[in-house]
Amino acid sequence: MKKPIGLVLLVLLFSGIATAAGDRVILTLYGNYLNLAENNFTGQASQRKVFFEAKAAVAISGNIYLWASHGYFPLRDSWTGWDSKNSFDADINMKRTLAKRVIAGGCGFFAGYFEAKQIAIRTEVGICSISNDIESIISKIDTNIRLRSDSAKQSGIGVRGNLAFTYGLYKNIFAEASIGYMYASDKIDDVRSNLGGFHLALGLGIQL
């Protein structure tokens, strides 16, 4: 319960600061290309995944700002690398699906302008909460009848860093390209896995 409560408090704090600031709020929507590290618990090899992420930022002093983001892989997103037969029974098929949620927030610094034909650079550091909801479905290959389903959850709090370059397209509207890394680990049955990895992102943002 402590992790969800902490995230709610972070969102409320960010909302209060944004309201007090009154202006210089930046909203960005990204298409993220994430290179996930190998999952030692599930045996899943390193994977690459594209997902959407939304970020809000508000200036608090000069070129320093606070930011918060949320990204999500929808449940039922089947990964080919997770589809396999049990070697001891050729009539049995196991299929795994994954739901991954990434919530992050922290402090950033920018240099430049978010205006038409202007360039800005943003550097960010912060904390992140990453969770995996994993479902395994075991069924008969010939009839597709479900025999058993199991679920597991991984979650961890760690660190995240981003470096971004923006270019102004129109007044207060800009495009952004960023690179970063996030690390959050979870240990199950003495097996530790990194739930994050390197990511590249392309985004479209607006300064309010």
ABEGO torsion letter per residue (X at the ends): XAAAAAAAAAAAAAAAAAAAAGBGBBBBBBBBBBBBBBBAAAGBBBBBBBBBBBBBBBBABEABBBBBBBBBBBBGBBBAAABBBBAABAABBBBBBBBBBBBBBEBBBBBEBBBBGBBBBBBBBBBBBBBBBBBBBBBBAAAGBBABBBBBBBBBBBBBBBBBBBBBABBGBBBBBBBBBBBBBBBBGGBBBBABEBBBBBBBBBBX
